Amino acid sequence: MEKPPAAKMKSPGGGGGGVCLASLVSLFLLLSFYSHFLGTSTVHPFLAAPNSVNPSLNRLAGLNSSRNDLPTTEEDSCRGRYIYVHDLPPKFHADLLIHCRVLTRGTDGNMCPYLENAGLGPMVDDPEGVLSNGSWYKTNQFLLEVIFHEKMKRYKCLTEDSSFASAVYIPYYAGLDISQYLYSNNISVRDAAAFDLMRWLTGRPEWGRLSGRDHFFVAGRIAWDFRRQLDDPSDWGTKLMFLPEAQNMTLLSVESSVWNNDFAIPYPTFYHPSKDVEVSEWQERMRKQMRRHLFTFVGAPRPEPQLTIRGEIIRQCVLSRGNCNWVNCSSDSNNCDNPANVMKAFQRSVFCLQPGGDSYTRRSTFDSILSGCIPVFFHSGAAYVQYLWHLPKNYPSYSVFIPMDNTTKANIESVLIQIPEHDVLAMREEVIRLIPGIVYADPRSSERTFEDAFDVTVKRVLERVGKTREVIAAGGDPSIGFAEQNHHKFDLP
């Protein structure tokens, strides 16, 4: 990219006179000598300090910095927030999208339509007016890594000089990559991209600065998909996060595991607002929403329902005499194909039941919050110990917890109907307050000021890397908080 033009020099007298040729020559020789001994950079940081008036110029010039030795001013809003994005080979991201028809082998899905609108998917058909404006899309949850990348491309504190970066983003579409091979019996095929990625990363100078502890990437699948412990074809997933070098990276996924360098971030919802007013209007609409059902469950039954919490929930819902609304999402029905149907069910309910699915977490949790519907959880791993960056630690303030497992049952209706109305209203208000921070705003928009899920995530990543730097500066062990397994991670706080 072009460097910003050098500042015009004036004569000491300030009266508009030129600088004599001899002075210019002397100054040039002095700066050349100075630059030679202080570094090999084509533009030394002391000669090209970040623009304090318009920080966006710093991004264009690649002059962003978080280093303490770089002269910055209080007006530099990007100080400590600069991110360097690796220029990965296309096979790790763009080439995967070319083969969108085969990204979800093992299912009948075709991912190509969902790549529209910067990964948000096609617009939602809403003939009943359930949704408020044109910010609703049929977003596929597995495309979180694409949406995050699109938003990172427009992050205002990017730098092309990695020595100035506070953190390093790896635009690897890990979930889409492994989804091609999850059902393959050839573990070498499953792991090939992981080995290639780490070979490429560790060969870069950026890796050596903190041995990768300032690197992070995003996956639209659960963390367990990247933590195969055995070289056994029957074991699930890839071993990416168990490769020695990869254990220094931070993985951001829709569901974390029990390792300390995994962090959960929200599933993408159907809502991707472009302006602040869209969010505030939606929040107000959810406050005024008439809610005719006490509780709702949106989901399909599992095999052997008598042995699962989900089966018990459906049984109680059917027997509730109208207090519960069950929206059956079985493949032979079209009830949940249109997001408007799902959102309508949640909007009409006071509480929304969120049992585990194929794993602890569900996208439906965030759809219910978006609808102002108070989530009801049955396991701490469903949200409380997962989304620590995006949901309050005081979980009773926004949700209800009913401990249940395959042997312990509870009468859900009895628990919910006994909650005082003033507590219900307080919880609903807290749920509605959470909406801006759990949605991913439209990557193409520049007309908003609220912090969305992306903003919250980036802020916490930068804090995490900053603490690692502080540990190193204090002579501590920087590996703590990365590769170790934490068996208490899923304990209730």
HELIX and SHEET records of a PDB file:
HELIX    1   1 LEU A   21  LEU A   38  1                                  18    
HELIX    2   2 SER A   56  ALA A   61  1                                   6    
HELIX    3   3 PRO A   90  PHE A   92  5                                   3    
HELIX    4   4 ALA A   94  ILE A   98  1                                   5    
HELIX    5   5 CYS A  100  VAL A  102  5                                   3    
HELIX    6   6 CYS A  112  LEU A  115  5                                   4    
HELIX    7   7 GLU A  116  GLY A  119  1                                   4    
HELIX    8   8 GLN A  141  LEU A  143  5                                   3    
HELIX    9   9 LEU A  144  LYS A  153  1                                  10    
HELIX   10  10 SER A  162  PHE A  164  5                                   3    
HELIX   11  11 ALA A  174  SER A  179  1                                   6    
HELIX   12  12 ILE A  187  THR A  202  1                                  16    
HELIX   13  13 PRO A  205  LEU A  210  1                                   6    
HELIX   14  14 ALA A  223  PHE A  226  5                                   4    
HELIX   15  15 LEU A  240  PHE A  242  5                                   3    
HELIX   16  16 GLU A  245  ASN A  248  5                                   4    
HELIX   17  17 ASP A  276  ARG A  287  1                                  12    
HELIX   18  18 PRO A  305  LEU A  307  5                                   3    
HELIX   19  19 ILE A  309  VAL A  318  1                                  10    
HELIX   20  20 PRO A  339  GLN A  347  1                                   9    
HELIX   21  21 SER A  364  LEU A  370  1                                   7    
HELIX   22  22 SER A  380  ALA A  382  5                                   3    
HELIX   23  23 TYR A  395  SER A  397  5                                   3    
HELIX   24  24 ILE A  412  ILE A  417  1                                   6    
HELIX   25  25 GLU A  421  ILE A  438  1                                  18    
HELIX   26  26 ALA A  453  ALA A  473  1                                  21    
SHEET    1   A 5 ILE A  83  VAL A  85  0                                        
SHEET    2   A 5 ALA A 167  TYR A 169  1                                        
SHEET    3   A 5 HIS A 215  ALA A 219  1                                        
SHEET    4   A 5 THR A 250  SER A 253  1                                        
SHEET    5   A 5 ASP A 262  ALA A 264  1                                        
SHEET    1   B 5 CYS A 324  ASN A 328  0                                        
SHEET    2   B 5 HIS A 293  GLY A 299  1                                        
SHEET    3   B 5 SER A 349  GLN A 354  1                                        
SHEET    4   B 5 ILE A 374  PHE A 377  1                                        
SHEET    5   B 5 VAL A 400  PHE A 401  1                                        
END                                                                             
